[in-house]
Amino acid sequence: IIPFTSSRNITTTDVNNTIECTATSTLTLTSNFTSMLTGDTINLEAHNGAVLTIQASSGVTINYTASGSAKFTSAAGNVRFGFLRKTGTNSYIISGQ
């Protein structure tokens, strides 16, 4: 589990792990991120009122939308979770919003 409390770009250590967002933040999926292979995943969690936004940079698609985004908004005392999977070069699918 990787604590996530401030906005940043995706990193190698995120791949095949869980991001635990406890403060409203944005994770940006950068173009040509080769550390994540097709089929690799990241579990996404927003905790206790935090909002986790997943943002695609220019040239990257989320759920078939260029430069798209996804938002996980949790309520106080609850967790909102989802799943990010790489489907191809610069292409990701997110479920559980």
N, C-alpha and C positions, 0 to 999 in steps of 0.2 A: 504494500500500500504506500502510495506516494502522497504526502501532504501537499495540498495545492491551495495557497492563500494569496497569490498575486499573479497578475496576468503575465503570460510568457508564450513563447513558441514551443511547439512539440519538441521533445528530446528523445534520444535513444533509450533512456531509462524508462520512459513512459510505455514503451512497446511491451505488450503482453503482461501489463500490470494494471493496478487499479489506481485511478486518480481520485483522491478524497478532497473535495472542495468544501472548505469550512468558512470561506470568506468570498464574497462575490468577486469573480475573476473570469478572464477569458483565456482559453487555450487556442492558439492560432496554428492551423495546419498549413505549413509552408510548402511552396512548390518544390518538386523534385526531392522530397524527403525520402532518401533511399534506405534509411535505417529501418523503416517499416516495410516489410514485404507484403505482397498480395496475400490476403488471408490472415495476416497478423491482426491482433485486436487490442483494444484498450477498454477496460471497464470504467465507466464514468459515474461518480456519485456526488450529489450536492446535498449538504447536511444543514439542518437546523436554521432554515431561512436564507441560506446562501443561494446565489444564482450562478450557475456555471454555464458560460456561453462557449460554444465551439464555433470558431470562425475560420472559414477557408480564405486564404490569401488569393490574390490574382492568379488565375491559371489552375486553381484547385476546385473540384466539385464536391459538394456534400448532398447526398440523396438526389443526384443528377442536376443540381442547381449550381451553376458557376458562381464562385465567390459567395456561396451560401453560408448559412449559419444554423445552429441549433441551440436551444436554450433549455436548461434544466432548472426549474425554480422550485426550491424546497420550502415547505412550511415549517414554522418553528416546531421543534420536537420530532420532525420527520426527515426521511431521506428520499430523494428522487434519484433514480438511477437509470442508466442506459448503457449502450454498448456501441462502440465504434469499430468498424472493420474496414480495412483497406481492400478495395475491389480491383484496383489497377493503378497505373501511374497517375498520380494526382487525383485520384478518385476514391471517395469514402462513402460508406453507408452508416447512418446512425439510427438506432432504434431506441424506443423507450422514452421519448420526449414527454 
